[in-house]
Amino acid sequence: MKRVVGFAALFAAGLLLAGGLAATGVADITTTETLPVTTTVEQTTTAPAATVVTTVEQTTTERKLIPTTTANASSESSTPTWVWIVLAVLAAAVIGLVVAMLMGRGGISAEERQRRLDAAVGTWAAQGWAVVNQTAGSATMSRGSEVMVVSVDEKGQVDARSVSRP
């Protein structure tokens, strides 16, 4: 479940980042288009005995940059401050989720696990429970007709559950 939440947060961060880039004009796309320009020049030359008409056709290709958006060309940022605050909070949340996911993978040492079990057993013994059996990760305790098992998992969580006596 943590991974799904992490991926959803990462996806949301990407969407907000893309929206922020589009709002600031960083994502503007410009295209170049080659348009042919044809120029026709007619020259008429008159000689004493004859008239000669010469037509010269010349094709020139020019490259013109045609923007596809009407973005503001000023150096001022048109992005509101609240957008940057939301992006910063979202980035902090994503970093926090990544750190939490990475930190949650390891468990506690066997010595720490045994220390926590001993502390829990001592607390229950002070309340009148007697130790029937104790192993490295759990202890069975009884008081009158009641029986319970106290255990410590690999994450260090202490669990005490009541069981029925056979």
N, C-alpha and C positions, 0 to 999 in steps of 0.2 A: 504494500500500500504506500509505503514511504517513497518508493521509486516512482510510482504513478504520479504522486503529488509533486515530486521533484521534476519529472518530465513536463508536467502541466505548467509548473511555474517557469521552467525554461522556455517553453513554447510561448507563454504569455509575454515573457521578457523579449523574445525575438519579435513578436508582433508590435509591442510598444516601441522597440528600437527602430523597427522599419517605419512605423508611423512618424516617429520623431525625425528620422532622416528625410522622409518625404516632406514633412512640414518645414524643415529648414532649407530645403532646396538642394541638399547634397545628392539626392537621388534623381535630379533632373537629367534627362537624356537628351543629348543633342545629336542630330543626324546631319550628314553632309549629302548633298544631292548635286549631281552634275547636270547642268542644264545647257544644251547647245544654244549658241547664239549665232545667228547667220546675218552677215552684213553683205549687202550687194552694192557695189560701186559701179556706176556707169560712166564711162569716159567717151567723149566724142572728140575725135581728132579731125580737123579739116585740113586737107592738103589742097594745093592750088588746083589740081585737076580732078581729085576724087575726094569723096567723103567716106571715112572709115569709122564705123561704130564698133567699139570694143566693150564687152561686158566682162567684168572681173568679179568672181564670187569668192569670198573668203569666209571660212567657218572658224570661229574661235570658241574654245571651251573654257568656261570660267567655273571655279569652285566657289559656291556660296554656302555659308553656314546658316542653316535655317533651324532655329530653336523650336522644339515641339511644345514647350510650355511657355507661359508668360510669367516667369519667375521675376521677383523683384531684384533688380541689379544693384541695389544699394548694399553697403557693407553692414548695415544693421541687421540683427537677428530678429526675425518675426516670430520666433517660438516663445510662447508665454513661459513665465518662470515656473508656474505650477507643473508644466510638462516635464521640466528638468527635475523637479522635486520628485514627481512620481517615478521617473526613470531611475533616480538615485535610490529611492526606497525599494523599488523592485530589484535592482541590482544587488542591494544589500541582502534582501530576502533570498535571492538565488544563491549568493555566496554562503549565507547561513545554512541553507538546505544542503548544499554540497558538503560543507564542513560537518554537519550533523550526520549525514549519511556515511561519510568516511570515518568519523569517530565511533559510530555505533557498531562497527564490525567486530571489534576485538572484545574479548571477555576478560574476566579478572583471573588472577593467578590462583593456583590450587591452595597456596598458603592463605591468601585473602579469603577464599571461599570457606576454608576450614575455620578461620577466625570468626567469620560472620555466623557460621553454624554454631560454634561454641557459645557465642554471645546470645543467640536466640535460645539455645537449649538452657543456658543459665537463667535467662529471664523466665522461661516456663517453669524451670525447677524451683525458682523462688516463689512461684504461685502454687506449689504443691504437686507438680507433675514429676514423675520418676522416669528415668531413662531406662528403657527396656533393651534397646539395641541401637548402636551408633556405627555408621559407616563413614566413608570419606565425604559423601555429599548429602547424607540425610541421617535423621535420628528418629526412632520410634519411641514415643513416650506414652505413659498411661497414668490415670488418676481415677481410682475406683473402677467403674465399669467403662469409662471413656478411654479411647485410644486415638492418638493422632500421630501424623508423620510430619516432621519439620524438615524442610529441604532448602538448599540454596542452589539456584541455577547458575549457568555459566556467565550470566550478566551480573550476578550478585544479588538477585532478588530473593528474599526469604519468603517461603510459602509454608503455611501451617494448615493442614487439612485433617479433618476428623475422619476416622475410618471405623467401620463396625468390627466388633470383636467376634472372632469365629466361634 
